[in-house]
Every structure is written in structure tokens, then in C-alpha cells.
Amino acid sequence: MTHSTVGRVKVAGLQPAQVLAGLLGLVFLAFGVVGFLRTGFGDFAGDQHAMVLGFAVNPLHNTIHLAFGVLGLLMATGSGLARLYGWIVFLAYGAVLLWGLALAGVFSGNPVSGLGNPLALNTNDNWLHLGFALVGLLIAVLPARRKIVVPEETVEPVEAHPVDRDDSIRDAETRELPTQRVDTHRTHGDRHHDDRVESTDPTVTARPVHPIDPAVAEQQRARHFR
């Protein structure tokens, strides 16, 4: 029995990206739930609301946290999905970070001044969103643990069929026992004699010839002439 040694590379078990995506999703859920406990559901996009650990929030901001939390838990079920979630977090919170910096006056001009501050962002939020964006980038580029899988392909041995001794010595085409032919040409006077001796399987033992009793031969001759 033999086995194949040809293998293929496969993602091995639970990936670090999946673990981080699940943890980040739980953090978002916690922020969303605690945020709603502090703000309630009134004045959904107002810019003056309660604080959670020093971060300004409003119901719209809390809803976004809950959405990213649920999405993180769902996409943490697969290695590729977890990395995609990392890219989504990186791009979304990178954009929110730029928005917050513009509101904080970091840039010379404010391109979003006409949009106001619907997420109730403050300086502390900018640092938090920078951290979220970096964690998302880490999840997106984190390498996967892989392993080589070698499928076992069993090859059954070929059974040797018993060979009959008589079949082994028979001719492949005629299936007859081979013969040994000895042709002896003798010339005696004007006559030409062709004596042919054929012998079959040399393993076959010839029947022994017993001498004839003269008395028995005489009785048979007498019986013949009666």
C-alpha cells in the first residue's frame, strides 16, 4: 500500500485576524450600548450630548458603533471576511478622523463646515478614531497561519493470480503443449526414411515396459493358430 506525497497549502484553524475582528466588534457593541444608556434616542444627530469615558457621543454615533460591532462579529467567522472587515474599519474611521480634524481646525480650511457636526465629534474622538483606523489596518494586513495538507491516496496492490503449471508451458497462441521434434533423414539404398520423434512434457514419466514370459507368449501363439 502506498500513499501520495503531493500536498497543498491550506489556512490553518482560527486566524489572528478573526480574533481581532471579533474583539473589535465587541468593543464597538459596548460603546454603542453604553452610549445609548447615556444619550437615549432623542435629538438623534445633535452635537451637544453626553460623554462616555471622555468621548462625545449622540444617538447617531451610537448607532454607527452598534452597526460596526454587529458587522465585526459576523465577519469574524471567516479569515477572508475578517480581513475585509479590517479594510472597512480602516477606510471608514480614517475618513471620520479627517472629518474630526477638519472640525478641530487642524486644516487651514474646513471642507465639511457646511455639514456641521452630526456625530458630535471632539478632540478625544479624533484620537479614538485614529486608534480604530490603525487596528482595522492591522486586521487587514495580518498574515494568515497556514499548513500543508497531504491527502492520503491509497493505492491497492495488484493481486498476483496463481499460474497453472500446465498453462505456463503452453503456447500463448495455440494453448497447446510445446513439442520437441527431431527429424532424422537416413538414406538406405534407394529408400528415404523419415523418422520423427515427438516428445511432450518431459515431466511425464513413460510407462515401464515389462518383459514377456516365454511360456505366456507360447500359449498366446497356440491360441492364435487354433
C-alpha positions in Angstrom: 0.0 0.0 0.0 1.4 3.4 -1.0 0.5 7.0 -0.2 0.7 10.2 -2.2 3.1 12.9 -1.0 1.6 15.7 -3.1 0.3 18.4 -0.7 -1.5 21.7 -0.8 -1.3 24.8 1.4 -4.4 25.5 3.5 -5.4 28.1 6.1 -4.9 26.5 9.5 -7.7 26.9 12.1 -8.8 30.1 13.7 -6.8 33.1 12.4 -5.4 36.1 14.4 -7.3 38.4 12.1 -10.6 36.7 13.1 -9.8 37.0 16.8 -9.0 40.7 16.5 -12.1 41.4 14.3 -14.3 39.7 16.9 -12.7 41.7 19.8 -13.1 44.9 17.9 -16.7 44.1 17.2 -17.3 43.6 20.9 -15.7 46.9 21.7 -18.0 48.7 19.2 -21.0 47.0 20.7 -20.0 48.0 24.2 -19.6 51.6 23.2 -22.9 51.6 21.4 -24.9 50.1 24.3 -23.3 52.4 26.9 -23.7 55.4 24.6 -27.5 54.8 24.3 -27.7 54.4 28.0 -26.2 57.9 28.4 -27.9 59.7 25.5 -31.2 58.0 24.9 -32.8 58.3 21.5 -33.8 62.0 21.4 -32.0 64.7 19.3 -30.6 61.9 17.1 -27.9 63.9 15.3 -27.4 66.8 17.7 -23.9 68.0 18.5 -24.4 68.5 22.3 -24.8 65.2 24.1 -23.4 63.2 27.0 -19.8 61.9 27.3 -18.7 58.3 27.6 -15.2 58.0 29.0 -14.4 61.5 27.8 -15.7 60.9 24.3 -18.6 62.9 23.0 -21.5 60.7 21.6 -25.0 61.1 20.3 -27.6 58.6 19.1 -26.3 58.6 15.5 -22.8 58.0 16.8 -24.1 55.2 19.0 -25.9 53.6 16.1 -22.7 53.5 14.0 -20.9 51.9 16.8 -23.6 49.2 17.1 -23.5 48.6 13.3 -19.7 48.1 13.2 -20.0 45.9 16.3 -22.5 43.5 14.7 -20.6 43.6 11.4 -17.4 42.7 13.2 -18.9 39.7 14.9 -20.4 38.4 11.7 -17.3 38.9 9.6 -15.0 37.3 12.2 -16.4 33.9 11.2 -14.1 33.7 8.2 -10.4 34.6 7.6 -11.1 36.5 4.4 -14.1 38.2 5.8 -12.2 39.3 8.9 -9.5 41.0 6.6 -12.2 42.7 4.6 -13.7 44.0 7.8 -10.3 45.4 8.7 -10.2 47.4 5.5 -13.8 48.7 6.0 -12.9 49.9 9.5 -9.6 51.5 8.3 -11.3 53.4 5.5 -14.4 54.4 7.4 -12.7 55.6 10.5 -9.9 57.1 8.5 -12.5 59.3 6.8 -14.2 60.1 10.2 -10.7 61.1 11.6 -10.1 63.5 8.7 -13.6 64.9 9.3 -12.9 65.4 13.0 -9.5 67.0 12.3 -11.2 69.5 9.9 -13.8 70.3 12.6 -10.9 70.8 15.1 -9.3 73.4 12.8 -6.2 71.3 12.1 -6.5 72.1 8.4 -6.3 75.7 7.1 -9.8 75.3 5.5 -12.8 73.3 6.7 -14.2 71.3 3.7 -17.1 70.0 5.8 -18.1 73.2 7.5 -21.4 73.1 5.7 -22.2 69.6 7.1 -21.9 70.6 10.7 -21.1 68.0 13.4 -23.8 65.3 13.2 -21.6 62.8 15.0 -20.8 65.1 18.0 -17.0 64.7 17.5 -14.5 66.2 19.8 -10.7 66.1 20.1 -10.8 62.9 22.2 -12.9 61.3 19.5 -10.2 62.0 16.9 -7.6 60.0 18.9 -10.1 57.2 19.4 -10.9 57.1 15.7 -7.2 57.1 14.9 -6.8 54.0 17.1 -9.8 52.3 15.4 -8.3 53.0 11.9 -4.9 51.6 12.9 -6.5 48.4 14.4 -8.5 48.0 11.2 -5.3 48.3 9.1 -3.6 45.7 11.4 -6.5 43.2 10.9 -6.4 43.8 7.1 -2.7 43.1 6.7 -2.2 40.4 9.4 -0.8 37.3 7.7 -2.7 34.0 7.9 -1.3 30.9 9.6 -1.1 28.2 7.0 -0.3 24.5 6.9 0.4 21.9 4.3 -2.2 19.3 3.9 -1.2 16.0 2.3 -4.2 13.9 1.2 -3.6 10.2 1.6 -4.4 8.4 -1.7 -4.3 4.7 -1.1 -3.2 2.5 -4.0 -4.3 -1.1 -3.6 -1.6 -3.7 -4.6 -2.3 -5.8 -7.6 -3.1 -9.4 -6.5 -0.9 -12.0 -8.2 -3.1 -14.7 -9.7 -1.8 -18.3 -9.4 -0.3 -19.6 -12.6 -1.1 -23.2 -13.6 2.0 -25.1 -14.3 0.4 -26.6 -17.5 -0.7 -23.1 -18.6 2.8 -21.7 -18.1 4.3 -24.1 -20.5 1.5 -23.9 -23.1 2.0 -21.8 -26.3 0.5 -18.3 -25.9 -1.5 -18.5 -29.1 -2.5 -22.2 -29.6 -2.6 -23.0 -25.8 -1.1 -26.4 -26.7 1.8 -28.2 -25.1 5.0 -27.5 -26.9 6.5 -30.4 -28.7 10.1 -31.2 -29.4 10.5 -32.5 -33.0 13.6 -34.3 -34.1 13.7 -35.1 -37.8 16.3 -37.6 -38.9 16.8 -38.3 -42.6 18.5 -41.5 -43.4 19.3 -42.8 -46.8 19.4 -46.6 -47.1 19.8 -47.9 -50.7 17.1 -46.3 -52.9 14.7 -45.6 -50.0 14.4 -42.4 -47.9 13.3 -42.9 -44.3 11.8 -40.1 -42.2 11.8 -41.0 -38.6 10.0 -38.4 -36.4 10.3 -38.4 -32.7 7.9 -36.3 -30.8 8.1 -35.8 -27.1 5.7 -33.9 -25.0 6.1 -32.6 -21.5 9.4 -34.0 -20.2 7.9 -34.3 -16.7 5.5 -37.0 -17.9 7.0 -40.4 -17.0 6.7 -43.1 -19.6 5.0 -46.4 -18.6 7.7 -49.0 -17.8 7.9 -52.0 -20.2 7.8 -55.4 -18.5 9.5 -58.4 -20.2 7.1 -61.1 -21.6 7.3 -64.5 -20.2 8.2 -67.1 -23.0 5.6 -69.5 -21.7 2.8 -67.0 -21.8 3.9 -66.0 -25.3 3.8 -69.6 -26.4 0.3 -70.1 -25.1 -0.9 -66.9 -26.9 0.6 -68.2 -30.1 -1.0 -71.6 -29.8 -4.4 -70.0 -29.0 -4.0 -67.8 -32.2 -3.4 -70.8 -34.5 -6.4 -72.8 -33.3 
